[in-house]
Amino acid sequence: MVILYYRIIYGYSILSNSHFVAAVQLLIYIRVINILIIFAVMFINGLENSNDFHL
């Protein structure tokens, strides 16, 4: 849902000739995707290492 929101605002910014705003929103969109990928990798690595942990 958030990704759809950013795409709509990005498209509106391009159509209204606000190229700076569109560029900033594109950078924010790319940053959000990168953070989601990093969290997914951390989560997957955490699941692999959880078998080694014993109390």
C-alpha distance matrix in Angstrom:
0.0 3.8 5.4 5.1 6.3 8.9 10.0 10.7 12.6 14.2 15.5 16.7 18.5 20.2 21.3 22.8 24.7 23.1 23.3 23.5 20.3 18.6 20.3 19.2 15.5 16.1 17.9 15.2 12.7 15.5 16.4 13.0 13.3 17.0 16.5 14.3 17.1 19.8 18.6 18.5 22.0 23.2 22.1 23.8 26.9 27.0 27.1 29.9 31.9 31.6 34.5 36.9 36.5 39.2 40.3
3.8 0.0 3.8 5.4 5.0 6.3 8.7 9.9 10.7 12.2 14.2 15.4 16.5 18.4 20.1 21.2 22.7 20.7 20.8 20.5 17.3 15.9 17.4 15.9 12.3 13.2 14.6 11.7 9.6 12.7 13.2 10.0 11.1 14.6 14.0 12.6 15.7 18.0 17.1 17.6 20.9 22.0 21.4 23.4 26.1 26.3 26.9 29.7 31.3 31.3 34.4 36.4 35.9 38.8 39.8
5.4 3.8 0.0 3.8 5.4 5.2 6.2 8.7 10.0 10.4 12.3 14.3 15.3 16.5 18.4 20.0 21.2 19.6 19.1 19.2 16.4 14.3 15.5 14.7 11.1 10.9 12.8 10.7 7.6 10.4 11.8 9.1 9.2 12.9 13.4 11.9 14.3 17.1 16.9 17.0 20.0 21.6 21.3 22.8 25.5 26.3 26.9 29.3 31.2 31.5 34.5 36.5 36.4 39.4 40.8
5.1 5.4 3.8 0.0 3.8 5.5 5.1 6.2 8.7 9.8 10.5 12.3 14.2 15.4 16.6 18.4 20.2 19.0 19.0 19.8 16.8 14.5 16.5 16.2 12.4 12.5 15.2 13.4 10.4 13.4 15.3 12.8 12.8 16.6 17.2 15.6 17.8 20.8 20.5 20.4 23.4 25.2 24.6 26.0 28.9 29.6 30.0 32.4 34.5 34.7 37.5 39.8 39.6 42.6 44.0
6.3 5.0 5.4 3.8 0.0 3.8 5.5 5.2 6.3 8.5 10.0 10.7 12.3 14.4 15.5 16.6 18.6 17.0 17.5 17.9 14.5 13.0 15.3 14.5 10.8 12.0 14.5 12.3 10.3 13.9 15.2 12.9 13.9 17.5 17.6 16.7 19.4 21.8 21.5 22.0 25.1 26.4 26.0 27.8 30.5 31.0 31.7 34.2 36.0 36.1 39.2 41.2 40.8 43.7 44.8
8.9 6.3 5.2 5.5 3.8 0.0 3.8 5.5 5.2 5.9 8.5 9.8 10.4 12.2 14.2 15.3 16.5 14.6 14.6 14.7 11.6 9.8 11.7 10.9 7.1 8.2 10.8 8.9 7.0 10.6 12.1 10.6 11.7 15.0 15.6 15.3 17.7 20.0 20.3 21.0 23.7 25.1 25.3 27.1 29.5 30.2 31.2 33.5 35.2 35.7 38.8 40.6 40.3 43.4 44.6
10.0 8.7 6.2 5.1 5.5 3.8 0.0 3.8 5.5 5.0 6.0 8.5 9.8 10.6 12.3 14.2 15.5 14.4 14.1 15.2 12.5 9.8 11.9 12.4 8.8 8.6 12.0 11.1 8.5 11.5 14.0 12.7 12.9 16.3 17.6 16.9 18.8 21.5 22.1 22.3 24.9 26.8 26.9 28.2 30.7 31.8 32.6 34.7 36.7 37.3 40.2 42.1 42.1 45.3 46.8
10.7 9.9 8.7 6.2 5.2 5.5 3.8 0.0 3.8 5.4 5.2 6.2 8.6 10.0 10.6 12.3 14.4 13.7 14.3 15.7 12.8 10.6 13.6 14.0 10.6 11.4 14.8 13.7 11.8 15.0 17.2 15.8 16.4 19.8 20.8 20.1 22.2 24.9 25.2 25.5 28.3 30.0 29.9 31.4 34.0 34.9 35.6 37.8 39.8 40.2 43.2 45.2 45.0 48.1 49.4
12.6 10.7 10.0 8.7 6.3 5.2 5.5 3.8 0.0 3.8 5.4 5.1 6.1 8.7 9.9 10.5 12.4 10.8 11.9 12.7 9.4 8.0 11.3 11.2 8.1 9.9 13.0 11.9 11.0 14.4 16.1 15.2 16.6 19.6 20.4 20.4 22.7 24.9 25.3 26.2 28.8 30.2 30.5 32.2 34.6 35.4 36.4 38.7 40.4 40.8 44.0 45.7 45.4 48.5 49.6
14.2 12.2 10.4 9.8 8.5 5.9 5.0 5.4 3.8 0.0 3.8 5.5 5.1 6.3 8.7 10.0 10.8 9.4 9.3 10.5 8.0 5.2 8.2 9.1 6.3 7.0 10.6 10.6 9.5 12.2 14.6 14.4 15.3 18.0 19.5 19.7 21.5 23.8 24.7 25.5 27.7 29.4 30.1 31.5 33.7 34.9 36.0 38.0 39.7 40.5 43.6 45.2 45.2 48.4 49.8
15.5 14.2 12.3 10.5 10.0 8.5 6.0 5.2 5.4 3.8 0.0 3.8 5.4 5.2 6.2 8.7 10.1 10.1 10.3 12.6 10.6 7.7 10.9 12.5 10.1 10.2 13.9 14.2 12.7 15.1 17.9 17.6 17.9 20.9 22.5 22.4 24.0 26.6 27.6 27.9 30.2 32.2 32.6 33.8 36.2 37.5 38.4 40.3 42.2 43.1 46.0 47.8 47.9 51.1 52.6
16.7 15.4 14.3 12.3 10.7 9.8 8.5 6.2 5.1 5.5 3.8 0.0 3.8 5.5 5.1 6.1 8.7 8.6 10.2 12.4 10.0 8.4 12.1 13.2 11.1 12.3 15.8 15.7 14.8 17.7 19.9 19.6 20.5 23.4 24.7 24.8 26.7 29.1 29.8 30.5 32.9 34.6 35.0 36.5 38.8 39.8 40.8 42.9 44.7 45.4 48.4 50.2 50.1 53.2 54.4
18.5 16.5 15.3 14.2 12.3 10.4 9.8 8.6 6.1 5.1 5.4 3.8 0.0 3.8 5.5 5.2 6.3 5.1 6.7 8.6 6.5 5.3 9.0 10.3 9.0 10.5 13.6 14.0 13.9 16.5 18.5 18.8 20.0 22.5 23.8 24.4 26.3 28.3 29.4 30.4 32.5 34.1 34.9 36.5 38.5 39.6 40.9 42.9 44.5 45.3 48.4 49.9 49.8 53.0 54.2
20.2 18.4 16.5 15.4 14.4 12.2 10.6 10.0 8.7 6.3 5.2 5.5 3.8 0.0 3.8 5.5 5.3 5.9 5.9 9.1 8.4 6.0 9.0 11.5 10.6 10.8 14.1 15.3 14.8 16.7 19.3 20.0 20.6 22.9 24.8 25.4 26.7 29.0 30.4 31.1 33.0 34.9 35.8 37.0 39.1 40.5 41.7 43.4 45.2 46.3 49.3 50.8 50.9 54.2 55.7
21.3 20.1 18.4 16.6 15.5 14.2 12.3 10.6 9.9 8.7 6.2 5.1 5.5 3.8 0.0 3.8 5.5 7.6 8.9 12.2 11.3 9.6 12.8 15.0 13.9 14.3 17.7 18.7 17.9 20.1 22.7 23.0 23.6 26.2 28.0 28.3 29.8 32.2 33.3 33.9 36.0 37.9 38.6 39.8 42.0 43.4 44.4 46.3 48.1 49.1 52.0 53.7 53.8 57.1 58.5
22.8 21.2 20.0 18.4 16.6 15.3 14.2 12.3 10.5 10.0 8.7 6.1 5.2 5.5 3.8 0.0 3.8 5.6 8.3 11.1 10.1 9.7 13.0 14.7 14.1 15.4 18.3 19.1 19.0 21.4 23.6 24.0 25.1 27.5 29.0 29.6 31.4 33.5 34.6 35.5 37.6 39.2 40.0 41.5 43.6 44.8 46.0 48.0 49.6 50.5 53.6 55.1 55.0 58.2 59.4
24.7 22.7 21.2 20.2 18.6 16.5 15.5 14.4 12.4 10.8 10.1 8.7 6.3 5.3 5.5 3.8 0.0 3.8 5.6 8.7 9.1 8.7 11.2 13.5 13.7 14.6 17.2 18.6 18.9 20.8 22.9 23.9 25.0 27.0 28.7 29.7 31.2 33.1 34.6 35.6 37.4 39.0 40.2 41.6 43.4 44.8 46.2 47.9 49.5 50.6 53.7 55.0 55.0 58.4 59.7
23.1 20.7 19.6 19.0 17.0 14.6 14.4 13.7 10.8 9.4 10.1 8.6 5.1 5.9 7.6 5.6 3.8 0.0 3.8 5.6 5.5 6.3 8.8 10.3 10.9 12.4 14.6 15.7 16.6 18.6 20.3 21.3 22.8 24.6 26.1 27.4 29.0 30.6 32.0 33.4 35.1 36.5 37.8 39.4 41.1 42.3 43.9 45.7 47.1 48.1 51.4 52.6 52.4 55.7 56.9
23.3 20.8 19.1 19.0 17.5 14.6 14.1 14.3 11.9 9.3 10.3 10.2 6.7 5.9 8.9 8.3 5.6 3.8 0.0 3.8 5.5 5.0 6.1 8.6 9.8 10.3 12.3 14.2 15.1 16.4 18.3 19.9 21.1 22.5 24.4 25.8 27.1 28.6 30.4 31.7 33.1 34.7 36.2 37.6 39.1 40.6 42.3 43.8 45.2 46.5 49.6 50.7 50.8 54.2 55.5
23.5 20.5 19.2 19.8 17.9 14.7 15.2 15.7 12.7 10.5 12.6 12.4 8.6 9.1 12.2 11.1 8.7 5.6 3.8 0.0 3.8 5.4 5.1 6.2 8.6 9.8 10.7 12.5 14.2 15.5 16.7 18.5 20.2 21.3 22.8 24.6 26.1 27.2 28.9 30.6 31.9 33.2 34.8 36.5 37.8 39.1 41.1 42.6 43.7 45.0 48.3 49.1 49.0 52.4 53.6
20.3 17.3 16.4 16.8 14.5 11.6 12.5 12.8 9.4 8.0 10.6 10.0 6.5 8.4 11.3 10.1 9.1 5.5 5.5 3.8 0.0 3.8 5.4 5.2 6.2 8.6 10.0 10.6 12.2 14.3 15.4 16.5 18.5 20.1 21.2 22.7 24.6 25.9 27.1 28.8 30.6 31.7 33.0 34.9 36.4 37.4 39.3 41.1 42.2 43.2 46.6 47.6 47.3 50.6 51.7
18.6 15.9 14.3 14.5 13.0 9.8 9.8 10.6 8.0 5.2 7.7 8.4 5.3 6.0 9.6 9.7 8.7 6.3 5.0 5.4 3.8 0.0 3.8 5.5 5.2 6.1 8.7 9.9 10.4 12.3 14.2 15.3 16.6 18.4 20.0 21.2 22.8 24.5 25.9 27.2 28.9 30.4 31.6 33.2 34.9 36.2 37.8 39.5 40.9 42.0 45.2 46.4 46.4 49.7 51.0
20.3 17.4 15.5 16.5 15.3 11.7 11.9 13.6 11.3 8.2 10.9 12.1 9.0 9.0 12.8 13.0 11.2 8.8 6.1 5.1 5.4 3.8 0.0 3.8 5.5 5.0 6.3 8.7 9.8 10.6 12.4 14.3 15.5 16.6 18.5 20.2 21.3 22.7 24.6 26.0 27.3 28.8 30.4 31.9 33.2 34.7 36.6 38.0 39.3 40.7 43.8 44.8 44.9 48.3 49.7
19.2 15.9 14.7 16.2 14.5 10.9 12.4 14.0 11.2 9.1 12.5 13.2 10.3 11.5 15.0 14.7 13.5 10.3 8.6 6.2 5.2 5.5 3.8 0.0 3.8 5.4 5.1 6.3 8.7 10.0 10.6 12.4 14.5 15.4 16.6 18.6 20.2 21.2 22.7 24.6 26.0 27.1 28.7 30.5 31.8 32.9 34.9 36.6 37.6 38.8 42.1 43.0 42.8 46.2 47.4
15.5 12.3 11.1 12.4 10.8 7.1 8.8 10.6 8.1 6.3 10.1 11.1 9.0 10.6 13.9 14.1 13.7 10.9 9.8 8.6 6.2 5.2 5.5 3.8 0.0 3.8 5.4 5.0 6.1 8.6 9.7 10.5 12.4 14.2 15.3 16.6 18.5 20.0 21.2 22.7 24.6 25.8 27.0 28.8 30.4 31.5 33.2 35.1 36.3 37.3 40.6 41.8 41.5 44.8 46.0
16.1 13.2 10.9 12.5 12.0 8.2 8.6 11.4 9.9 7.0 10.2 12.3 10.5 10.8 14.3 15.4 14.6 12.4 10.3 9.8 8.6 6.1 5.0 5.4 3.8 0.0 3.8 5.4 5.0 6.2 8.6 9.9 10.7 12.4 14.4 15.6 16.8 18.5 20.2 21.3 22.9 24.5 25.9 27.3 28.9 30.4 32.0 33.5 35.0 36.3 39.4 40.6 40.7 44.1 45.6
17.9 14.6 12.8 15.2 14.5 10.8 12.0 14.8 13.0 10.6 13.9 15.8 13.6 14.1 17.7 18.3 17.2 14.6 12.3 10.7 10.0 8.7 6.3 5.1 5.4 3.8 0.0 3.8 5.4 5.1 6.1 8.7 10.0 10.6 12.4 14.4 15.5 16.5 18.5 20.1 21.2 22.6 24.4 25.9 27.1 28.5 30.5 32.0 33.1 34.5 37.7 38.6 38.6 42.1 43.5
15.2 11.7 10.7 13.4 12.3 8.9 11.1 13.7 11.9 10.6 14.2 15.7 14.0 15.3 18.7 19.1 18.6 15.7 14.2 12.5 10.6 9.9 8.7 6.3 5.0 5.4 3.8 0.0 3.8 5.5 5.0 6.2 8.7 9.9 10.6 12.4 14.3 15.3 16.6 18.5 20.1 21.1 22.5 24.5 25.8 26.8 28.8 30.6 31.6 32.7 36.0 37.0 36.8 40.1 41.3
12.7 9.6 7.6 10.4 10.3 7.0 8.5 11.8 11.0 9.5 12.7 14.8 13.9 14.8 17.9 19.0 18.9 16.6 15.1 14.2 12.2 10.4 9.8 8.7 6.1 5.0 5.4 3.8 0.0 3.8 5.4 5.2 6.4 8.7 10.1 10.8 12.6 14.5 15.6 16.8 18.7 20.2 21.3 22.9 24.7 25.9 27.4 29.2 30.6 31.7 34.8 36.2 36.1 39.5 41.0
15.5 12.7 10.4 13.4 13.9 10.6 11.5 15.0 14.4 12.2 15.1 17.7 16.5 16.7 20.1 21.4 20.8 18.6 16.4 15.5 14.3 12.3 10.6 10.0 8.6 6.2 5.1 5.5 3.8 0.0 3.8 5.5 5.2 6.2 8.7 10.0 10.7 12.4 14.5 15.5 16.7 18.5 20.1 21.3 22.8 24.4 26.1 27.5 28.9 30.3 33.4 34.5 34.8 38.3 39.9
16.4 13.2 11.8 15.3 15.2 12.1 14.0 17.2 16.1 14.6 17.9 19.9 18.5 19.3 22.7 23.6 22.9 20.3 18.3 16.7 15.4 14.2 12.4 10.6 9.7 8.6 6.1 5.0 5.4 3.8 0.0 3.8 5.5 5.1 6.2 8.7 9.9 10.6 12.4 14.3 15.4 16.5 18.3 20.1 21.2 22.4 24.5 26.0 27.0 28.4 31.6 32.5 32.5 36.0 37.4
13.0 10.0 9.1 12.8 12.9 10.6 12.7 15.8 15.2 14.4 17.6 19.6 18.8 20.0 23.0 24.0 23.9 21.3 19.9 18.5 16.5 15.3 14.3 12.4 10.5 9.9 8.7 6.2 5.2 5.5 3.8 0.0 3.8 5.4 5.2 6.3 8.7 9.9 10.7 12.4 14.4 15.4 16.5 18.5 20.1 21.0 22.7 24.7 25.9 26.8 30.1 31.3 31.1 34.5 35.8
13.3 11.1 9.2 12.8 13.9 11.7 12.9 16.4 16.6 15.3 17.9 20.5 20.0 20.6 23.6 25.1 25.0 22.8 21.1 20.2 18.5 16.6 15.5 14.5 12.4 10.7 10.0 8.7 6.4 5.2 5.5 3.8 0.0 3.8 5.5 5.1 6.3 8.7 10.0 10.6 12.5 14.3 15.3 16.6 18.5 19.9 21.3 23.0 24.6 25.7 28.8 30.2 30.4 33.8 35.6
17.0 14.6 12.9 16.6 17.5 15.0 16.3 19.8 19.6 18.0 20.9 23.4 22.5 22.9 26.2 27.5 27.0 24.6 22.5 21.3 20.1 18.4 16.6 15.4 14.2 12.4 10.6 9.9 8.7 6.2 5.1 5.4 3.8 0.0 3.8 5.4 5.1 6.2 8.7 9.9 10.7 12.3 14.2 15.4 16.6 18.3 20.1 21.4 22.7 24.3 27.3 28.3 28.6 32.2 34.0
16.5 14.0 13.4 17.2 17.6 15.6 17.6 20.8 20.4 19.5 22.5 24.7 23.8 24.8 28.0 29.0 28.7 26.1 24.4 22.8 21.2 20.0 18.5 16.6 15.3 14.4 12.4 10.6 10.1 8.7 6.2 5.2 5.5 3.8 0.0 3.8 5.4 5.1 6.2 8.6 9.9 10.5 12.2 14.2 15.3 16.3 18.4 20.2 21.1 22.2 25.5 26.5 26.4 29.8 31.3
14.3 12.6 11.9 15.6 16.7 15.3 16.9 20.1 20.4 19.7 22.4 24.8 24.4 25.4 28.3 29.6 29.7 27.4 25.8 24.6 22.7 21.2 20.2 18.6 16.6 15.6 14.4 12.4 10.8 10.0 8.7 6.3 5.1 5.4 3.8 0.0 3.8 5.5 5.2 6.2 8.7 9.9 10.5 12.3 14.3 15.2 16.6 18.6 20.0 20.9 24.0 25.5 25.5 28.9 30.5
17.1 15.7 14.3 17.8 19.4 17.7 18.8 22.2 22.7 21.5 24.0 26.7 26.3 26.7 29.8 31.4 31.2 29.0 27.1 26.1 24.6 22.8 21.3 20.2 18.5 16.8 15.5 14.3 12.6 10.7 9.9 8.7 6.3 5.1 5.4 3.8 0.0 3.8 5.5 5.1 6.2 8.6 9.8 10.6 12.3 14.1 15.5 16.8 18.5 19.9 22.8 24.1 24.7 28.2 30.3
19.8 18.0 17.1 20.8 21.8 20.0 21.5 24.9 24.9 23.8 26.6 29.1 28.3 29.0 32.2 33.5 33.1 30.6 28.6 27.2 25.9 24.5 22.7 21.2 20.0 18.5 16.5 15.3 14.5 12.4 10.6 9.9 8.7 6.2 5.1 5.5 3.8 0.0 3.8 5.4 5.2 6.2 8.6 10.0 10.6 12.2 14.4 15.6 16.5 18.2 21.3 22.1 22.4 26.0 27.9
18.6 17.1 16.9 20.5 21.5 20.3 22.1 25.2 25.3 24.7 27.6 29.8 29.4 30.4 33.3 34.6 34.6 32.0 30.4 28.9 27.1 25.9 24.6 22.7 21.2 20.2 18.5 16.6 15.6 14.5 12.4 10.7 10.0 8.7 6.2 5.2 5.5 3.8 0.0 3.8 5.4 5.0 6.0 8.6 9.8 10.3 12.3 14.3 15.2 16.1 19.4 20.6 20.5 23.9 25.6
18.5 17.6 17.0 20.4 22.0 21.0 22.3 25.5 26.2 25.5 27.9 30.5 30.4 31.1 33.9 35.5 35.6 33.4 31.7 30.6 28.8 27.2 26.0 24.6 22.7 21.3 20.1 18.5 16.8 15.5 14.3 12.4 10.6 9.9 8.6 6.2 5.1 5.4 3.8 0.0 3.8 5.5 5.1 6.1 8.6 9.7 10.7 12.5 14.4 15.3 18.2 19.9 20.3 23.7 25.7
22.0 20.9 20.0 23.4 25.1 23.7 24.9 28.3 28.8 27.7 30.2 32.9 32.5 33.0 36.0 37.6 37.4 35.1 33.1 31.9 30.6 28.9 27.3 26.0 24.6 22.9 21.2 20.1 18.7 16.7 15.4 14.4 12.5 10.7 9.9 8.7 6.2 5.2 5.4 3.8 0.0 3.8 5.4 5.2 6.1 8.5 10.0 10.8 12.4 14.2 16.9 18.0 18.9 22.5 24.9
23.2 22.0 21.6 25.2 26.4 25.1 26.8 30.0 30.2 29.4 32.2 34.6 34.1 34.9 37.9 39.2 39.0 36.5 34.7 33.2 31.7 30.4 28.8 27.1 25.8 24.5 22.6 21.1 20.2 18.5 16.5 15.4 14.3 12.3 10.5 9.9 8.6 6.2 5.0 5.5 3.8 0.0 3.8 5.5 5.2 6.0 8.7 10.0 10.6 12.1 15.2 16.0 16.3 19.9 21.9
22.1 21.4 21.3 24.6 26.0 25.3 26.9 29.9 30.5 30.1 32.6 35.0 34.9 35.8 38.6 40.0 40.2 37.8 36.2 34.8 33.0 31.6 30.4 28.7 27.0 25.9 24.4 22.5 21.3 20.1 18.3 16.5 15.3 14.2 12.2 10.5 9.8 8.6 6.0 5.1 5.4 3.8 0.0 3.8 5.5 5.0 6.3 8.8 10.0 10.5 13.6 15.2 15.3 18.7 20.7
23.8 23.4 22.8 26.0 27.8 27.1 28.2 31.4 32.2 31.5 33.8 36.5 36.5 37.0 39.8 41.5 41.6 39.4 37.6 36.5 34.9 33.2 31.9 30.5 28.8 27.3 25.9 24.5 22.9 21.3 20.1 18.5 16.6 15.4 14.2 12.3 10.6 10.0 8.6 6.1 5.2 5.5 3.8 0.0 3.8 5.4 5.2 6.5 8.9 10.1 12.4 14.3 15.3 18.7 21.3
26.9 26.1 25.5 28.9 30.5 29.5 30.7 34.0 34.6 33.7 36.2 38.8 38.5 39.1 42.0 43.6 43.4 41.1 39.1 37.8 36.4 34.9 33.2 31.8 30.4 28.9 27.1 25.8 24.7 22.8 21.2 20.1 18.5 16.6 15.3 14.3 12.3 10.6 9.8 8.6 6.1 5.2 5.5 3.8 0.0 3.8 5.4 5.2 6.3 8.6 11.1 12.0 13.2 16.8 19.5
27.0 26.3 26.3 29.6 31.0 30.2 31.8 34.9 35.4 34.9 37.5 39.8 39.6 40.5 43.4 44.8 44.8 42.3 40.6 39.1 37.4 36.2 34.7 32.9 31.5 30.4 28.5 26.8 25.9 24.4 22.4 21.0 19.9 18.3 16.3 15.2 14.1 12.2 10.3 9.7 8.5 6.0 5.0 5.4 3.8 0.0 3.8 5.4 5.2 6.0 9.3 10.4 10.6 14.1 16.4
27.1 26.9 26.9 30.0 31.7 31.2 32.6 35.6 36.4 36.0 38.4 40.8 40.9 41.7 44.4 46.0 46.2 43.9 42.3 41.1 39.3 37.8 36.6 34.9 33.2 32.0 30.5 28.8 27.4 26.1 24.5 22.7 21.3 20.1 18.4 16.6 15.5 14.4 12.3 10.7 10.0 8.7 6.3 5.2 5.4 3.8 0.0 3.8 5.5 5.2 7.6 10.0 10.7 13.8 16.4
29.9 29.7 29.3 32.4 34.2 33.5 34.7 37.8 38.7 38.0 40.3 42.9 42.9 43.4 46.3 48.0 47.9 45.7 43.8 42.6 41.1 39.5 38.0 36.6 35.1 33.5 32.0 30.6 29.2 27.5 26.0 24.7 23.0 21.4 20.2 18.6 16.8 15.6 14.3 12.5 10.8 10.0 8.8 6.5 5.2 5.4 3.8 0.0 3.8 5.7 6.6 8.4 10.4 13.7 16.9
31.9 31.3 31.2 34.5 36.0 35.2 36.7 39.8 40.4 39.7 42.2 44.7 44.5 45.2 48.1 49.6 49.5 47.1 45.2 43.7 42.2 40.9 39.3 37.6 36.3 35.0 33.1 31.6 30.6 28.9 27.0 25.9 24.6 22.7 21.1 20.0 18.5 16.5 15.2 14.4 12.4 10.6 10.0 8.9 6.3 5.2 5.5 3.8 0.0 3.8 5.5 5.7 7.3 10.9 14.0
31.6 31.3 31.5 34.7 36.1 35.7 37.3 40.2 40.8 40.5 43.1 45.4 45.3 46.3 49.1 50.5 50.6 48.1 46.5 45.0 43.2 42.0 40.7 38.8 37.3 36.3 34.5 32.7 31.7 30.3 28.4 26.8 25.7 24.3 22.2 20.9 19.9 18.2 16.1 15.3 14.2 12.1 10.5 10.1 8.6 6.0 5.2 5.7 3.8 0.0 3.8 5.4 5.5 8.6 11.5
34.5 34.4 34.5 37.5 39.2 38.8 40.2 43.2 44.0 43.6 46.0 48.4 48.4 49.3 52.0 53.6 53.7 51.4 49.6 48.3 46.6 45.2 43.8 42.1 40.6 39.4 37.7 36.0 34.8 33.4 31.6 30.1 28.8 27.3 25.5 24.0 22.8 21.3 19.4 18.2 16.9 15.2 13.6 12.4 11.1 9.3 7.6 6.6 5.5 3.8 0.0 3.8 5.6 7.8 11.3
36.9 36.4 36.5 39.8 41.2 40.6 42.1 45.2 45.7 45.2 47.8 50.2 49.9 50.8 53.7 55.1 55.0 52.6 50.7 49.1 47.6 46.4 44.8 43.0 41.8 40.6 38.6 37.0 36.2 34.5 32.5 31.3 30.2 28.3 26.5 25.5 24.1 22.1 20.6 19.9 18.0 16.0 15.2 14.3 12.0 10.4 10.0 8.4 5.7 5.4 3.8 0.0 3.8 6.4 10.1
36.5 35.9 36.4 39.6 40.8 40.3 42.1 45.0 45.4 45.2 47.9 50.1 49.8 50.9 53.8 55.0 55.0 52.4 50.8 49.0 47.3 46.4 44.9 42.8 41.5 40.7 38.6 36.8 36.1 34.8 32.5 31.1 30.4 28.6 26.4 25.5 24.7 22.4 20.5 20.3 18.9 16.3 15.3 15.3 13.2 10.6 10.7 10.4 7.3 5.5 5.6 3.8 0.0 3.8 6.8
39.2 38.8 39.4 42.6 43.7 43.4 45.3 48.1 48.5 48.4 51.1 53.2 53.0 54.2 57.1 58.2 58.4 55.7 54.2 52.4 50.6 49.7 48.3 46.2 44.8 44.1 42.1 40.1 39.5 38.3 36.0 34.5 33.8 32.2 29.8 28.9 28.2 26.0 23.9 23.7 22.5 19.9 18.7 18.7 16.8 14.1 13.8 13.7 10.9 8.6 7.8 6.4 3.8 0.0 3.8
40.3 39.8 40.8 44.0 44.8 44.6 46.8 49.4 49.6 49.8 52.6 54.4 54.2 55.7 58.5 59.4 59.7 56.9 55.5 53.6 51.7 51.0 49.7 47.4 46.0 45.6 43.5 41.3 41.0 39.9 37.4 35.8 35.6 34.0 31.3 30.5 30.3 27.9 25.6 25.7 24.9 21.9 20.7 21.3 19.5 16.4 16.4 16.9 14.0 11.5 11.3 10.1 6.8 3.8 0.0
